[in-house]
Amino acid sequence: MPDRFGAYLTRAWAIARARHFFAPWYEASAAHAIPFAPEDIALERLAIETRALVRASAARAFATALQSKG
């Protein structure tokens, strides 16, 4: 959810990046580490994945709002 300080952008970037290091991404530990290739974490690729995540979150929030309008 967007906020005036942009914390949602930092969180989305961290999630996009963590998906390449851990499975599942939210279990950031050695036990959940997965191999990755350097090109998987290229800035351009992470930027695309981050934007996709933000857009998907916004779409979900929009759909929920539409459904609650009844």
mmCIF file as Biopython writes it, N, C-alpha, C and O atoms, coordinates in Angstrom:
data_model
#
loop_
_atom_site.group_PDB
_atom_site.id
_atom_site.type_symbol
_atom_site.label_atom_id
_atom_site.label_alt_id
_atom_site.label_comp_id
_atom_site.label_asym_id
_atom_site.label_entity_id
_atom_site.label_seq_id
_atom_site.pdbx_PDB_ins_code
_atom_site.Cartn_x
_atom_site.Cartn_y
_atom_site.Cartn_z
_atom_site.occupancy
_atom_site.B_iso_or_equiv
_atom_site.auth_seq_id
_atom_site.auth_asym_id
_atom_site.pdbx_PDB_model_num
ATOM 1   N N  . MET A ? 1  ? 0.844   -1.174  0.000   1.0 0.0 1  A 1 
ATOM 2   C CA . MET A ? 1  ? 0.000   0.000   0.000   1.0 0.0 1  A 1 
ATOM 3   C C  . MET A ? 1  ? 0.896   1.246   0.000   1.0 0.0 1  A 1 
ATOM 4   O O  . MET A ? 1  ? 1.774   1.382   0.852   1.0 0.0 1  A 1 
ATOM 5   N N  . PRO A ? 2  ? 0.673   2.147   -0.950  1.0 0.0 2  A 1 
ATOM 6   C CA . PRO A ? 2  ? 1.499   3.358   -1.014  1.0 0.0 2  A 1 
ATOM 7   C C  . PRO A ? 2  ? 1.397   4.209   0.245   1.0 0.0 2  A 1 
ATOM 8   O O  . PRO A ? 2  ? 0.356   4.272   0.899   1.0 0.0 2  A 1 
ATOM 9   N N  . ASP A ? 3  ? 2.492   4.849   0.557   1.0 0.0 3  A 1 
ATOM 10  C CA . ASP A ? 3  ? 2.509   5.802   1.651   1.0 0.0 3  A 1 
ATOM 11  C C  . ASP A ? 3  ? 3.307   7.015   1.195   1.0 0.0 3  A 1 
ATOM 12  O O  . ASP A ? 3  ? 4.019   6.942   0.194   1.0 0.0 3  A 1 
ATOM 13  N N  . ARG A ? 4  ? 3.205   8.088   1.887   1.0 0.0 4  A 1 
ATOM 14  C CA . ARG A ? 4  ? 3.815   9.335   1.431   1.0 0.0 4  A 1 
ATOM 15  C C  . ARG A ? 4  ? 5.341   9.319   1.477   1.0 0.0 4  A 1 
ATOM 16  O O  . ARG A ? 4  ? 5.977   10.196  0.892   1.0 0.0 4  A 1 
ATOM 17  N N  . PHE A ? 5  ? 5.939   8.351   2.153   1.0 0.0 5  A 1 
ATOM 18  C CA . PHE A ? 5  ? 7.395   8.274   2.247   1.0 0.0 5  A 1 
ATOM 19  C C  . PHE A ? 5  ? 8.004   7.271   1.266   1.0 0.0 5  A 1 
ATOM 20  O O  . PHE A ? 5  ? 9.226   7.156   1.178   1.0 0.0 5  A 1 
ATOM 21  N N  . GLY A ? 6  ? 7.165   6.552   0.536   1.0 0.0 6  A 1 
ATOM 22  C CA . GLY A ? 6  ? 7.661   5.611   -0.463  1.0 0.0 6  A 1 
ATOM 23  C C  . GLY A ? 6  ? 8.207   4.307   0.098   1.0 0.0 6  A 1 
ATOM 24  O O  . GLY A ? 6  ? 8.942   3.601   -0.592  1.0 0.0 6  A 1 
ATOM 25  N N  . ALA A ? 7  ? 7.863   3.977   1.331   1.0 0.0 7  A 1 
ATOM 26  C CA . ALA A ? 7  ? 8.357   2.729   1.929   1.0 0.0 7  A 1 
ATOM 27  C C  . ALA A ? 7  ? 7.906   1.505   1.133   1.0 0.0 7  A 1 
ATOM 28  O O  . ALA A ? 7  ? 8.591   0.482   1.129   1.0 0.0 7  A 1 
ATOM 29  N N  . TYR A ? 8  ? 6.763   1.602   0.462   1.0 0.0 8  A 1 
ATOM 30  C CA . TYR A ? 8  ? 6.272   0.483   -0.333  1.0 0.0 8  A 1 
ATOM 31  C C  . TYR A ? 8  ? 7.226   0.166   -1.481  1.0 0.0 8  A 1 
ATOM 32  O O  . TYR A ? 8  ? 7.332   -0.989  -1.895  1.0 0.0 8  A 1 
ATOM 33  N N  . LEU A ? 9  ? 7.922   1.182   -2.000  1.0 0.0 9  A 1 
ATOM 34  C CA . LEU A ? 9  ? 8.883   0.956   -3.075  1.0 0.0 9  A 1 
ATOM 35  C C  . LEU A ? 9  ? 10.103  0.183   -2.572  1.0 0.0 9  A 1 
ATOM 36  O O  . LEU A ? 9  ? 10.589  -0.732  -3.238  1.0 0.0 9  A 1 
ATOM 37  N N  . THR A ? 10 ? 10.586  0.562   -1.394  1.0 0.0 10 A 1 
ATOM 38  C CA . THR A ? 10 ? 11.717  -0.142  -0.796  1.0 0.0 10 A 1 
ATOM 39  C C  . THR A ? 10 ? 11.339  -1.592  -0.498  1.0 0.0 10 A 1 
ATOM 40  O O  . THR A ? 10 ? 12.128  -2.507  -0.732  1.0 0.0 10 A 1 
ATOM 41  N N  . ARG A ? 11 ? 10.138  -1.790  0.014   1.0 0.0 11 A 1 
ATOM 42  C CA . ARG A ? 11 ? 9.684   -3.147  0.328   1.0 0.0 11 A 1 
ATOM 43  C C  . ARG A ? 11 ? 9.548   -3.985  -0.949  1.0 0.0 11 A 1 
ATOM 44  O O  . ARG A ? 11 ? 9.960   -5.145  -0.976  1.0 0.0 11 A 1 
ATOM 45  N N  . ALA A ? 12 ? 8.978   -3.407  -1.991  1.0 0.0 12 A 1 
ATOM 46  C CA . ALA A ? 12 ? 8.826   -4.136  -3.245  1.0 0.0 12 A 1 
ATOM 47  C C  . ALA A ? 12 ? 10.187  -4.503  -3.824  1.0 0.0 12 A 1 
ATOM 48  O O  . ALA A ? 12 ? 10.366  -5.613  -4.326  1.0 0.0 12 A 1 
ATOM 49  N N  . TRP A ? 13 ? 11.151  -3.582  -3.760  1.0 0.0 13 A 1 
ATOM 50  C CA . TRP A ? 13 ? 12.510  -3.862  -4.257  1.0 0.0 13 A 1 
ATOM 51  C C  . TRP A ? 13 ? 13.128  -5.011  -3.450  1.0 0.0 13 A 1 
ATOM 52  O O  . TRP A ? 13 ? 13.724  -5.924  -4.021  1.0 0.0 13 A 1 
ATOM 53  N N  . ALA A ? 14 ? 12.982  -4.958  -2.132  1.0 0.0 14 A 1 
ATOM 54  C CA . ALA A ? 14 ? 13.554  -6.000  -1.266  1.0 0.0 14 A 1 
ATOM 55  C C  . ALA A ? 14 ? 12.931  -7.365  -1.559  1.0 0.0 14 A 1 
ATOM 56  O O  . ALA A ? 14 ? 13.627  -8.380  -1.549  1.0 0.0 14 A 1 
ATOM 57  N N  . ILE A ? 15 ? 11.634  -7.392  -1.816  1.0 0.0 15 A 1 
ATOM 58  C CA . ILE A ? 15 ? 10.961  -8.648  -2.136  1.0 0.0 15 A 1 
ATOM 59  C C  . ILE A ? 15 ? 11.449  -9.181  -3.480  1.0 0.0 15 A 1 
ATOM 60  O O  . ILE A ? 15 ? 11.774  -10.362 -3.603  1.0 0.0 15 A 1 
ATOM 61  N N  . ALA A ? 16 ? 11.500  -8.306  -4.489  1.0 0.0 16 A 1 
ATOM 62  C CA . ALA A ? 16 ? 11.964  -8.728  -5.812  1.0 0.0 16 A 1 
ATOM 63  C C  . ALA A ? 16 ? 13.380  -9.291  -5.731  1.0 0.0 16 A 1 
ATOM 64  O O  . ALA A ? 16 ? 13.685  -10.297 -6.371  1.0 0.0 16 A 1 
ATOM 65  N N  . ARG A ? 17 ? 14.227  -8.661  -4.967  1.0 0.0 17 A 1 
ATOM 66  C CA . ARG A ? 17 ? 15.620  -9.111  -4.818  1.0 0.0 17 A 1 
ATOM 67  C C  . ARG A ? 17 ? 15.702  -10.420 -4.028  1.0 0.0 17 A 1 
ATOM 68  O O  . ARG A ? 17 ? 16.415  -11.342 -4.425  1.0 0.0 17 A 1 
ATOM 69  N N  . ALA A ? 18 ? 14.978  -10.500 -2.922  1.0 0.0 18 A 1 
ATOM 70  C CA . ALA A ? 18 ? 15.024  -11.688 -2.065  1.0 0.0 18 A 1 
ATOM 71  C C  . ALA A ? 18 ? 14.522  -12.933 -2.779  1.0 0.0 18 A 1 
ATOM 72  O O  . ALA A ? 18 ? 14.956  -14.041 -2.461  1.0 0.0 18 A 1 
ATOM 73  N N  . ARG A ? 19 ? 13.613  -12.773 -3.742  1.0 0.0 19 A 1 
ATOM 74  C CA . ARG A ? 19 ? 13.103  -13.921 -4.500  1.0 0.0 19 A 1 
ATOM 75  C C  . ARG A ? 19 ? 14.215  -14.664 -5.229  1.0 0.0 19 A 1 
ATOM 76  O O  . ARG A ? 19 ? 14.068  -15.844 -5.547  1.0 0.0 19 A 1 
ATOM 77  N N  . HIS A ? 20 ? 15.326  -13.980 -5.495  1.0 0.0 20 A 1 
ATOM 78  C CA . HIS A ? 20 ? 16.437  -14.618 -6.196  1.0 0.0 20 A 1 
ATOM 79  C C  . HIS A ? 20 ? 17.442  -15.281 -5.248  1.0 0.0 20 A 1 
ATOM 80  O O  . HIS A ? 20 ? 18.326  -16.012 -5.694  1.0 0.0 20 A 1 
ATOM 81  N N  . PHE A ? 21 ? 17.309  -15.029 -3.957  1.0 0.0 21 A 1 
ATOM 82  C CA . PHE A ? 21 ? 18.253  -15.567 -2.977  1.0 0.0 21 A 1 
ATOM 83  C C  . PHE A ? 21 ? 17.663  -16.640 -2.064  1.0 0.0 21 A 1 
ATOM 84  O O  . PHE A ? 21 ? 18.381  -17.514 -1.578  1.0 0.0 21 A 1 
ATOM 85  N N  . PHE A ? 22 ? 16.346  -16.567 -1.833  1.0 0.0 22 A 1 
ATOM 86  C CA . PHE A ? 22 ? 15.709  -17.459 -0.856  1.0 0.0 22 A 1 
ATOM 87  C C  . PHE A ? 22 ? 14.399  -18.018 -1.385  1.0 0.0 22 A 1 
ATOM 88  O O  . PHE A ? 22 ? 13.685  -17.358 -2.140  1.0 0.0 22 A 1 
ATOM 89  N N  . ALA A ? 23 ? 14.095  -19.249 -0.976  1.0 0.0 23 A 1 
ATOM 90  C CA . ALA A ? 23 ? 12.813  -19.864 -1.306  1.0 0.0 23 A 1 
ATOM 91  C C  . ALA A ? 23 ? 12.246  -20.491 -0.045  1.0 0.0 23 A 1 
ATOM 92  O O  . ALA A ? 23 ? 12.820  -21.449 0.474   1.0 0.0 23 A 1 
ATOM 93  N N  . PRO A ? 24 ? 11.147  -19.982 0.453   1.0 0.0 24 A 1 
ATOM 94  C CA . PRO A ? 24 ? 10.424  -18.803 -0.004  1.0 0.0 24 A 1 
ATOM 95  C C  . PRO A ? 24 ? 11.192  -17.516 0.314   1.0 0.0 24 A 1 
ATOM 96  O O  . PRO A ? 24 ? 12.065  -17.507 1.181   1.0 0.0 24 A 1 
ATOM 97  N N  . TRP A ? 25 ? 10.860  -16.433 -0.393  1.0 0.0 25 A 1 
ATOM 98  C CA . TRP A ? 25 ? 11.623  -15.186 -0.277  1.0 0.0 25 A 1 
ATOM 99  C C  . TRP A ? 25 ? 11.614  -14.606 1.130   1.0 0.0 25 A 1 
ATOM 100 O O  . TRP A ? 25 ? 12.566  -13.935 1.526   1.0 0.0 25 A 1 
ATOM 101 N N  . TYR A ? 26 ? 10.551  -14.855 1.891   1.0 0.0 26 A 1 
ATOM 102 C CA . TYR A ? 26 ? 10.425  -14.262 3.230   1.0 0.0 26 A 1 
ATOM 103 C C  . TYR A ? 26 ? 11.172  -15.053 4.312   1.0 0.0 26 A 1 
ATOM 104 O O  . TYR A ? 26 ? 11.178  -14.644 5.474   1.0 0.0 26 A 1 
ATOM 105 N N  . GLU A ? 27 ? 11.787  -16.156 3.957   1.0 0.0 27 A 1 
ATOM 106 C CA . GLU A ? 27 ? 12.598  -16.941 4.896   1.0 0.0 27 A 1 
ATOM 107 C C  . GLU A ? 27 ? 14.073  -16.704 4.576   1.0 0.0 27 A 1 
ATOM 108 O O  . GLU A ? 27 ? 14.739  -17.574 4.015   1.0 0.0 27 A 1 
ATOM 109 N N  . ALA A ? 28 ? 14.570  -15.543 4.927   1.0 0.0 28 A 1 
ATOM 110 C CA . ALA A ? 28 ? 15.948  -15.153 4.607   1.0 0.0 28 A 1 
ATOM 111 C C  . ALA A ? 28 ? 16.929  -15.771 5.597   1.0 0.0 28 A 1 
ATOM 112 O O  . ALA A ? 28 ? 17.314  -15.149 6.588   1.0 0.0 28 A 1 
ATOM 113 N N  . SER A ? 29 ? 17.324  -17.010 5.306   1.0 0.0 29 A 1 
ATOM 114 C CA . SER A ? 29 ? 18.293  -17.699 6.151   1.0 0.0 29 A 1 
ATOM 115 C C  . SER A ? 29 ? 19.111  -18.653 5.279   1.0 0.0 29 A 1 
ATOM 116 O O  . SER A ? 29 ? 18.731  -18.957 4.149   1.0 0.0 29 A 1 
ATOM 117 N N  . ALA A ? 30 ? 20.213  -19.108 5.810   1.0 0.0 30 A 1 
ATOM 118 C CA . ALA A ? 30 ? 21.069  -20.034 5.072   1.0 0.0 30 A 1 
ATOM 119 C C  . ALA A ? 30 ? 20.312  -21.312 4.692   1.0 0.0 30 A 1 
ATOM 120 O O  . ALA A ? 30 ? 20.565  -21.901 3.640   1.0 0.0 30 A 1 
ATOM 121 N N  . ALA A ? 31 ? 19.401  -21.726 5.539   1.0 0.0 31 A 1 
ATOM 122 C CA . ALA A ? 31 ? 18.637  -22.945 5.277   1.0 0.0 31 A 1 
ATOM 123 C C  . ALA A ? 31 ? 17.727  -22.807 4.058   1.0 0.0 31 A 1 
ATOM 124 O O  . ALA A ? 31 ? 17.347  -23.811 3.456   1.0 0.0 31 A 1 
ATOM 125 N N  . HIS A ? 32 ? 17.377  -21.583 3.691   1.0 0.0 32 A 1 
ATOM 126 C CA . HIS A ? 32 ? 16.468  -21.351 2.574   1.0 0.0 32 A 1 
ATOM 127 C C  . HIS A ? 32 ? 17.154  -20.689 1.377   1.0 0.0 32 A 1 
ATOM 128 O O  . HIS A ? 32 ? 16.487  -20.242 0.443   1.0 0.0 32 A 1 
ATOM 129 N N  . ALA A ? 33 ? 18.473  -20.629 1.408   1.0 0.0 33 A 1 
ATOM 130 C CA . ALA A ? 33 ? 19.228  -20.015 0.309   1.0 0.0 33 A 1 
ATOM 131 C C  . ALA A ? 33 ? 19.127  -20.870 -0.947  1.0 0.0 33 A 1 
ATOM 132 O O  . ALA A ? 33 ? 19.121  -22.099 -0.874  1.0 0.0 33 A 1 
ATOM 133 N N  . ILE A ? 34 ? 19.049  -20.215 -2.089  1.0 0.0 34 A 1 
ATOM 134 C CA . ILE A ? 34 ? 19.004  -20.902 -3.374  1.0 0.0 34 A 1 
ATOM 135 C C  . ILE A ? 34 ? 20.097  -20.317 -4.280  1.0 0.0 34 A 1 
ATOM 136 O O  . ILE A ? 34 ? 20.488  -19.161 -4.115  1.0 0.0 34 A 1 
ATOM 137 N N  . PRO A ? 35 ? 20.581  -21.105 -5.222  1.0 0.0 35 A 1 
ATOM 138 C CA . PRO A ? 35 ? 21.606  -20.575 -6.136  1.0 0.0 35 A 1 
ATOM 139 C C  . PRO A ? 35 ? 20.996  -19.531 -7.073  1.0 0.0 35 A 1 
ATOM 140 O O  . PRO A ? 35 ? 19.807  -19.579 -7.387  1.0 0.0 35 A 1 
ATOM 141 N N  . PHE A ? 36 ? 21.825  -18.596 -7.509  1.0 0.0 36 A 1 
ATOM 142 C CA . PHE A ? 36 ? 21.362  -17.574 -8.438  1.0 0.0 36 A 1 
ATOM 143 C C  . PHE A ? 36 ? 22.505  -17.205 -9.377  1.0 0.0 36 A 1 
ATOM 144 O O  . PHE A ? 36 ? 23.677  -17.435 -9.079  1.0 0.0 36 A 1 
ATOM 145 N N  . ALA A ? 37 ? 22.145  -16.640 -10.492 1.0 0.0 37 A 1 
ATOM 146 C CA . ALA A ? 37 ? 23.121  -16.159 -11.466 1.0 0.0 37 A 1 
ATOM 147 C C  . ALA A ? 37 ? 23.190  -14.637 -11.346 1.0 0.0 37 A 1 
ATOM 148 O O  . ALA A ? 37 ? 22.169  -14.001 -11.084 1.0 0.0 37 A 1 
ATOM 149 N N  . PRO A ? 38 ? 24.354  -14.045 -11.529 1.0 0.0 38 A 1 
ATOM 150 C CA . PRO A ? 38 ? 24.480  -12.589 -11.410 1.0 0.0 38 A 1 
ATOM 151 C C  . PRO A ? 38 ? 23.498  -11.815 -12.287 1.0 0.0 38 A 1 
ATOM 152 O O  . PRO A ? 38 ? 23.009  -10.758 -11.887 1.0 0.0 38 A 1 
ATOM 153 N N  . GLU A ? 39 ? 23.207  -12.334 -13.477 1.0 0.0 39 A 1 
ATOM 154 C CA . GLU A ? 39 ? 22.254  -11.619 -14.335 1.0 0.0 39 A 1 
ATOM 155 C C  . GLU A ? 39 ? 20.841  -11.599 -13.756 1.0 0.0 39 A 1 
ATOM 156 O O  . GLU A ? 39 ? 20.029  -10.754 -14.131 1.0 0.0 39 A 1 
ATOM 157 N N  . ASP A ? 40 ? 20.546  -12.527 -12.844 1.0 0.0 40 A 1 
ATOM 158 C CA . ASP A ? 40 ? 19.234  -12.548 -12.196 1.0 0.0 40 A 1 
ATOM 159 C C  . ASP A ? 40 ? 19.007  -11.334 -11.301 1.0 0.0 40 A 1 
ATOM 160 O O  . ASP A ? 40 ? 17.867  -10.944 -11.047 1.0 0.0 40 A 1 
ATOM 161 N N  . ILE A ? 41 ? 20.092  -10.746 -10.828 1.0 0.0 41 A 1 
ATOM 162 C CA . ILE A ? 41 ? 19.949  -9.597  -9.930  1.0 0.0 41 A 1 
ATOM 163 C C  . ILE A ? 41 ? 20.475  -8.308  -10.556 1.0 0.0 41 A 1 
ATOM 164 O O  . ILE A ? 41 ? 20.837  -7.366  -9.851  1.0 0.0 41 A 1 
ATOM 165 N N  . ALA A ? 42 ? 20.514  -8.278  -11.889 1.0 0.0 42 A 1 
ATOM 166 C CA . ALA A ? 42 ? 20.887  -7.046  -12.585 1.0 0.0 42 A 1 
ATOM 167 C C  . ALA A ? 42 ? 19.868  -5.966  -12.239 1.0 0.0 42 A 1 
ATOM 168 O O  . ALA A ? 42 ? 18.678  -6.252  -12.107 1.0 0.0 42 A 1 
ATOM 169 N N  . LEU A ? 43 ? 20.326  -4.741  -12.095 1.0 0.0 43 A 1 
ATOM 170 C CA . LEU A ? 43 ? 19.449  -3.645  -11.681 1.0 0.0 43 A 1 
ATOM 171 C C  . LEU A ? 43 ? 18.241  -3.481  -12.598 1.0 0.0 43 A 1 
ATOM 172 O O  . LEU A ? 43 ? 17.130  -3.252  -12.121 1.0 0.0 43 A 1 
ATOM 173 N N  . GLU A ? 44 ? 18.447  -3.596  -13.894 1.0 0.0 44 A 1 
ATOM 174 C CA . GLU A ? 44 ? 17.343  -3.442  -14.839 1.0 0.0 44 A 1 
ATOM 175 C C  . GLU A ? 44 ? 16.280  -4.517  -14.625 1.0 0.0 44 A 1 
ATOM 176 O O  . GLU A ? 44 ? 15.082  -4.236  -14.661 1.0 0.0 44 A 1 
ATOM 177 N N  . ARG A ? 45 ? 16.728  -5.730  -14.404 1.0 0.0 45 A 1 
ATOM 178 C CA . ARG A ? 45 ? 15.777  -6.830  -14.187 1.0 0.0 45 A 1 
ATOM 179 C C  . ARG A ? 45 ? 15.017  -6.643  -12.877 1.0 0.0 45 A 1 
ATOM 180 O O  . ARG A ? 45 ? 13.801  -6.832  -12.826 1.0 0.0 45 A 1 
ATOM 181 N N  . LEU A ? 46 ? 15.736  -6.271  -11.818 1.0 0.0 46 A 1 
ATOM 182 C CA . LEU A ? 46 ? 15.066  -6.043  -10.538 1.0 0.0 46 A 1 
ATOM 183 C C  . LEU A ? 46 ? 14.079  -4.878  -10.626 1.0 0.0 46 A 1 
ATOM 184 O O  . LEU A ? 46 ? 13.021  -4.913  -9.997  1.0 0.0 46 A 1 
ATOM 185 N N  . ALA A ? 47 ? 14.419  -3.860  -11.395 1.0 0.0 47 A 1 
ATOM 186 C CA . ALA A ? 47 ? 13.504  -2.722  -11.561 1.0 0.0 47 A 1 
ATOM 187 C C  . ALA A ? 47 ? 12.213  -3.166  -12.237 1.0 0.0 47 A 1 
ATOM 188 O O  . ALA A ? 47 ? 11.127  -2.755  -11.829 1.0 0.0 47 A 1 
ATOM 189 N N  . ILE A ? 48 ? 12.321  -3.999  -13.264 1.0 0.0 48 A 1 
ATOM 190 C CA . ILE A ? 48 ? 11.128  -4.503  -13.951 1.0 0.0 48 A 1 
ATOM 191 C C  . ILE A ? 48 ? 10.280  -5.346  -13.008 1.0 0.0 48 A 1 
ATOM 192 O O  . ILE A ? 48 ? 9.059   -5.200  -12.974 1.0 0.0 48 A 1 
ATOM 193 N N  . GLU A ? 49 ? 10.917  -6.221  -12.246 1.0 0.0 49 A 1 
ATOM 194 C CA . GLU A ? 49 ? 10.188  -7.070  -11.306 1.0 0.0 49 A 1 
ATOM 195 C C  . GLU A ? 49 ? 9.538   -6.245  -10.195 1.0 0.0 49 A 1 
ATOM 196 O O  . GLU A ? 49 ? 8.430   -6.548  -9.753  1.0 0.0 49 A 1 
ATOM 197 N N  . THR A ? 50 ? 10.234  -5.204  -9.749  1.0 0.0 50 A 1 
ATOM 198 C CA . THR A ? 50 ? 9.688   -4.339  -8.699  1.0 0.0 50 A 1 
ATOM 199 C C  . THR A ? 50 ? 8.455   -3.608  -9.211  1.0 0.0 50 A 1 
ATOM 200 O O  . THR A ? 50 ? 7.438   -3.552  -8.519  1.0 0.0 50 A 1 
ATOM 201 N N  . ARG A ? 51 ? 8.530   -3.048  -10.410 1.0 0.0 51 A 1 
ATOM 202 C CA . ARG A ? 51 ? 7.366   -2.359  -10.982 1.0 0.0 51 A 1 
ATOM 203 C C  . ARG A ? 51 ? 6.195   -3.315  -11.151 1.0 0.0 51 A 1 
ATOM 204 O O  . ARG A ? 51 ? 5.050   -2.945  -10.892 1.0 0.0 51 A 1 
ATOM 205 N N  . ALA A ? 52 ? 6.469   -4.529  -11.580 1.0 0.0 52 A 1 
ATOM 206 C CA . ALA A ? 52 ? 5.400   -5.516  -11.745 1.0 0.0 52 A 1 
ATOM 207 C C  . ALA A ? 52 ? 4.735   -5.829  -10.404 1.0 0.0 52 A 1 
ATOM 208 O O  . ALA A ? 52 ? 3.514   -5.961  -10.322 1.0 0.0 52 A 1 
ATOM 209 N N  . LEU A ? 53 ? 5.543   -5.943  -9.370  1.0 0.0 53 A 1 
ATOM 210 C CA . LEU A ? 53 ? 5.002   -6.225  -8.038  1.0 0.0 53 A 1 
ATOM 211 C C  . LEU A ? 53 ? 4.146   -5.068  -7.530  1.0 0.0 53 A 1 
ATOM 212 O O  . LEU A ? 53 ? 3.079   -5.292  -6.959  1.0 0.0 53 A 1 
ATOM 213 N N  . VAL A ? 54 ? 4.604   -3.836  -7.733  1.0 0.0 54 A 1 
ATOM 214 C CA . VAL A ? 54 ? 3.837   -2.662  -7.302  1.0 0.0 54 A 1 
ATOM 215 C C  . VAL A ? 54 ? 2.527   -2.593  -8.075  1.0 0.0 54 A 1 
ATOM 216 O O  . VAL A ? 54 ? 1.473   -2.327  -7.498  1.0 0.0 54 A 1 
ATOM 217 N N  . ARG A ? 55 ? 2.595   -2.832  -9.376  1.0 0.0 55 A 1 
ATOM 218 C CA . ARG A ? 55 ? 1.376   -2.793  -10.191 1.0 0.0 55 A 1 
ATOM 219 C C  . ARG A ? 55 ? 0.393   -3.876  -9.776  1.0 0.0 55 A 1 
ATOM 220 O O  . ARG A ? 55 ? -0.811  -3.628  -9.704  1.0 0.0 55 A 1 
ATOM 221 N N  . ALA A ? 56 ? 0.893   -5.073  -9.502  1.0 0.0 56 A 1 
ATOM 222 C CA . ALA A ? 56 ? 0.013   -6.169  -9.082  1.0 0.0 56 A 1 
ATOM 223 C C  . ALA A ? 56 ? -0.652  -5.847  -7.756  1.0 0.0 56 A 1 
ATOM 224 O O  . ALA A ? 56 ? -1.833  -6.136  -7.563  1.0 0.0 56 A 1 
ATOM 225 N N  . SER A ? 57 ? 0.097   -5.253  -6.848  1.0 0.0 57 A 1 
ATOM 226 C CA . SER A ? 57 ? -0.474  -4.868  -5.550  1.0 0.0 57 A 1 
ATOM 227 C C  . SER A ? 57 ? -1.532  -3.799  -5.726  1.0 0.0 57 A 1 
ATOM 228 O O  . SER A ? 57 ? -2.578  -3.847  -5.078  1.0 0.0 57 A 1 
ATOM 229 N N  . ALA A ? 58 ? -1.273  -2.833  -6.596  1.0 0.0 58 A 1 
ATOM 230 C CA . ALA A ? 58 ? -2.242  -1.765  -6.852  1.0 0.0 58 A 1 
ATOM 231 C C  . ALA A ? 58 ? -3.495  -2.330  -7.504  1.0 0.0 58 A 1 
ATOM 232 O O  . ALA A ? 58 ? -4.608  -1.922  -7.172  1.0 0.0 58 A 1 
ATOM 233 N N  . ALA A ? 59 ? -3.321  -3.264  -8.426  1.0 0.0 59 A 1 
ATOM 234 C CA . ALA A ? 59 ? -4.474  -3.869  -9.094  1.0 0.0 59 A 1 
ATOM 235 C C  . ALA A ? 59 ? -5.334  -4.643  -8.101  1.0 0.0 59 A 1 
ATOM 236 O O  . ALA A ? 59 ? -6.562  -4.596  -8.165  1.0 0.0 59 A 1 
ATOM 237 N N  . ARG A ? 60 ? -4.688  -5.348  -7.193  1.0 0.0 60 A 1 
ATOM 238 C CA . ARG A ? 60 ? -5.431  -6.104  -6.175  1.0 0.0 60 A 1 
ATOM 239 C C  . ARG A ? 60 ? -6.220  -5.153  -5.283  1.0 0.0 60 A 1 
ATOM 240 O O  . ARG A ? 60 ? -7.387  -5.407  -4.985  1.0 0.0 60 A 1 
ATOM 241 N N  . ALA A ? 61 ? -5.593  -4.064  -4.857  1.0 0.0 61 A 1 
ATOM 242 C CA . ALA A ? 61 ? -6.278  -3.079  -4.006  1.0 0.0 61 A 1 
ATOM 243 C C  . ALA A ? 61 ? -7.437  -2.435  -4.750  1.0 0.0 61 A 1 
ATOM 244 O O  . ALA A ? 61 ? -8.494  -2.204  -4.162  1.0 0.0 61 A 1 
ATOM 245 N N  . PHE A ? 62 ? -7.258  -2.139  -6.041  1.0 0.0 62 A 1 
ATOM 246 C CA . PHE A ? 62 ? -8.296  -1.548  -6.852  1.0 0.0 62 A 1 
ATOM 247 C C  . PHE A ? 62 ? -9.477  -2.503  -6.999  1.0 0.0 62 A 1 
ATOM 248 O O  . PHE A ? 62 ? -10.630 -2.093  -6.865  1.0 0.0 62 A 1 
ATOM 249 N N  . ALA A ? 63 ? -9.193  -3.772  -7.272  1.0 0.0 63 A 1 
ATOM 250 C CA . ALA A ? 63 ? -10.266 -4.764  -7.417  1.0 0.0 63 A 1 
ATOM 251 C C  . ALA A ? 63 ? -11.028 -4.935  -6.113  1.0 0.0 63 A 1 
ATOM 252 O O  . ALA A ? 63 ? -12.250 -5.077  -6.123  1.0 0.0 63 A 1 
ATOM 253 N N  . THR A ? 64 ? -10.329 -4.922  -5.007  1.0 0.0 64 A 1 
ATOM 254 C CA . THR A ? 64 ? -10.990 -5.040  -3.701  1.0 0.0 64 A 1 
ATOM 255 C C  . THR A ? 64 ? -11.905 -3.844  -3.457  1.0 0.0 64 A 1 
ATOM 256 O O  . THR A ? 64 ? -13.028 -4.000  -2.979  1.0 0.0 64 A 1 
ATOM 257 N N  . ALA A ? 65 ? -11.420 -2.657  -3.787  1.0 0.0 65 A 1 
ATOM 258 C CA . ALA A ? 65 ? -12.235 -1.445  -3.613  1.0 0.0 65 A 1 
ATOM 259 C C  . ALA A ? 65 ? -13.473 -1.495  -4.479  1.0 0.0 65 A 1 
ATOM 260 O O  . ALA A ? 65 ? -14.554 -1.114  -4.031  1.0 0.0 65 A 1 
ATOM 261 N N  . LEU A ? 66 ? -13.342 -1.957  -5.708  1.0 0.0 66 A 1 
ATOM 262 C CA . LEU A ? 66 ? -14.501 -2.058  -6.604  1.0 0.0 66 A 1 
ATOM 263 C C  . LEU A ? 66 ? -15.536 -3.040  -6.069  1.0 0.0 66 A 1 
ATOM 264 O O  . LEU A ? 66 ? -16.739 -2.791  -6.148  1.0 0.0 66 A 1 
ATOM 265 N N  . GLN A ? 67 ? -15.056 -4.168  -5.518  1.0 0.0 67 A 1 
ATOM 266 C CA . GLN A ? 67 ? -15.967 -5.166  -4.987  1.0 0.0 67 A 1 
ATOM 267 C C  . GLN A ? 67 ? -16.710 -4.660  -3.759  1.0 0.0 67 A 1 
ATOM 268 O O  . GLN A ? 67 ? -17.864 -5.028  -3.535  1.0 0.0 67 A 1 
ATOM 269 N N  . SER A ? 68 ? -16.063 -3.827  -2.971  1.0 0.0 68 A 1 
ATOM 270 C CA . SER A ? 68 ? -16.702 -3.350  -1.742  1.0 0.0 68 A 1 
ATOM 271 C C  . SER A ? 68 ? -17.689 -2.220  -1.989  1.0 0.0 68 A 1 
ATOM 272 O O  . SER A ? 68 ? -18.450 -1.859  -1.092  1.0 0.0 68 A 1 
ATOM 273 N N  . LYS A ? 69 ? -17.687 -1.652  -3.203  1.0 0.0 69 A 1 
ATOM 274 C CA . LYS A ? 69 ? -18.622 -0.566  -3.537  1.0 0.0 69 A 1 
ATOM 275 C C  . LYS A ? 69 ? -20.049 -1.088  -3.680  1.0 0.0 69 A 1 
ATOM 276 O O  . LYS A ? 69 ? -21.006 -0.329  -3.527  1.0 0.0 69 A 1 
ATOM 277 N N  . GLY A ? 70 ? -20.195 -2.376  -3.973  1.0 0.0 70 A 1 
ATOM 278 C CA . GLY A ? 70 ? -21.498 -3.020  -4.070  1.0 0.0 70 A 1 
ATOM 279 C C  . GLY A ? 70 ? -22.434 -2.361  -4.939  1.0 0.0 70 A 1 
ATOM 280 O O  . GLY A ? 70 ? -23.565 -2.822  -5.092  1.0 0.0 70 A 1 
#
